[in-house]
């Protein structure tokens, strides 16, 4: 259990060379959550993600990560489509610099965050946020990334 196929669409040059850390983080998340399937990851820029944010969420501007679970979930199994994750490069660079983190560590955190949303995790209330943050921290620690919340 925990086998994950990751389809990456790198739409922006600045993502080149960062794909491996994202795949490792996603594989760790799938293993910890004991799910298998397929996830697609769009490595975009702020303009692309802002367009998606506007179209699908009715919100203006870029955001660091968007998650889109499938409209009709597939039955469990290795070919099960889990959903799409979209990451915004410039926003992630800015946030990483502001937080004093490496781009890879912050991007890995956000892809795990997006993946957990695909699995139904949320942070709408304090209890759910604490549960999701603890899971993110545990997953990231398993791939050698420090607690993103410290």
C-alpha positions as a printed Julia matrix, in Angstrom:
150×3 Matrix{Float64}:
   0.0    0.0     0.0
   1.15   3.56   -0.56
   2.31   3.29   -4.18
   1.77   6.58   -5.94
   2.18   7.53   -9.58
   2.91  11.23  -10.03
   2.29  12.93  -13.38
   4.14  16.25  -13.46
   3.44  19.04  -15.9
   6.2   21.63  -15.5
   4.9   24.73  -17.19
   7.62  27.06  -15.93
  11.39  26.84  -16.29
  12.07  27.8   -12.68
  10.64  24.43  -11.55
  13.31  22.48  -13.45
  15.39  20.38  -11.07
  12.85  20.53   -8.23
  10.6   17.7    -9.37
  12.41  14.97   -7.43
  11.85  16.51   -4.0
   8.15  16.89   -4.78
   7.87  13.25   -5.88
   9.68  12.06   -2.74
   7.37  14.1    -0.52
   4.28  12.79   -2.31
   5.52   9.2    -2.11
   6.06   9.61    1.64
   2.57  11.09    2.04
   0.99   8.2     0.12
   2.93   5.69    2.21
   1.97   7.33    5.52
  -1.66   7.65    4.47
  -1.67   4.12    3.02
  -3.22   5.17   -0.28
  -2.27   4.29   -3.81
  -3.21   5.88   -7.06
  -2.34   8.66   -9.45
  -1.96  12.36   -8.78
  -1.16  15.07  -11.3
   0.93  18.09  -10.35
   1.0   21.32  -12.34
   4.16  23.3   -11.66
   2.99  26.7   -12.8
   3.65  30.36  -12.34
   1.6   32.92  -10.47
  -0.31  33.98  -13.58
  -1.49  30.44  -14.34
  -2.45  29.72  -10.74
  -4.21  33.1   -10.4
  -6.31  32.17  -13.44
  -7.22  28.83  -11.9
  -7.95  30.48   -8.55
 -10.32  32.92  -10.26
 -12.0   30.3   -12.45
 -12.46  27.54   -9.89
 -12.61  29.34   -6.54
 -13.86  32.8    -7.5
 -10.87  34.41   -5.79
  -8.52  36.98   -7.27
  -4.75  36.58   -7.31
  -2.3   33.75   -7.06
  -2.15  31.37   -4.14
   0.64  28.96   -3.26
  -1.24  25.68   -3.84
  -4.57  24.54   -5.23
  -6.02  21.04   -4.94
  -8.74  19.56   -7.09
 -10.15  16.17   -6.09
 -11.86  14.23   -8.86
 -15.55  15.0    -9.43
 -16.34  11.28   -9.3
 -13.88   9.36   -7.1
 -12.46   6.15   -8.57
 -12.62   2.92   -6.57
  -9.5    2.19   -4.48
  -6.57   0.65   -6.34
  -3.28   1.44   -8.08
  -4.9    3.24  -11.03
  -7.25   5.32   -8.89
  -7.09   9.02   -9.81
  -6.69  11.01   -6.6
  -6.77  14.5    -8.11
  -4.75  17.48   -9.27
  -2.39  19.77   -7.38
  -1.21  23.11   -8.78
   1.75  25.06   -7.36
   2.65  28.72   -8.03
   6.41  29.23   -8.36
   6.81  32.94   -7.62
   4.5   32.85   -4.6
   6.39  29.87   -3.19
   9.75  31.6    -3.75
   8.47  34.71   -1.95
   7.02  32.78    0.97
  10.14  30.62    1.34
  12.36  33.7     1.45
  10.09  35.45    3.95
   9.99  32.34    6.19
  13.74  31.66    5.88
  13.23  28.26    4.24
  14.63  26.68    1.13
  12.44  26.67   -1.95
  12.51  22.84   -2.01
  11.44  22.51    1.63
   8.56  24.96    1.2
   7.43  23.46   -2.12
   7.54  19.95   -0.58
   5.42  21.19    2.32
   2.86  22.7    -0.02
   2.61  19.65   -2.27
   2.02  17.48    0.82
  -0.55  20.02    2.05
  -2.32  19.85   -1.31
  -2.17  16.05   -1.33
  -3.75  15.84    2.11
  -6.57  18.08    0.88
  -7.17  15.54   -1.9
  -7.58  12.9     0.8
 -10.15  14.96    2.69
  -8.01  16.75    5.26
  -8.93  20.35    5.94
  -8.12  23.24    8.26
 -11.47  24.96    8.64
 -11.36  24.74   12.44
  -8.57  24.54   15.02
  -8.89  20.8    15.63
  -8.76  19.96   11.91
  -5.89  22.39   11.37
  -3.89  20.81   14.2
  -4.51  17.33   12.82
  -3.48  18.35    9.3
  -0.38  20.24   10.48
   0.75  17.27   12.59
   0.36  14.95    9.62
   2.29  17.32    7.33
   5.1   17.6     9.88
   5.33  13.82   10.26
   5.41  13.23    6.5
   8.02  15.93    5.88
  10.19  14.69    8.73
  10.23  11.25    7.06
  11.98  12.81    4.02
  14.38  14.93    6.07
  12.5   18.25    6.01
  12.15  20.23    9.24
   8.81  21.08   10.81
   7.33  23.75    8.52
   5.46  25.36   11.42
   8.48  26.22   13.59
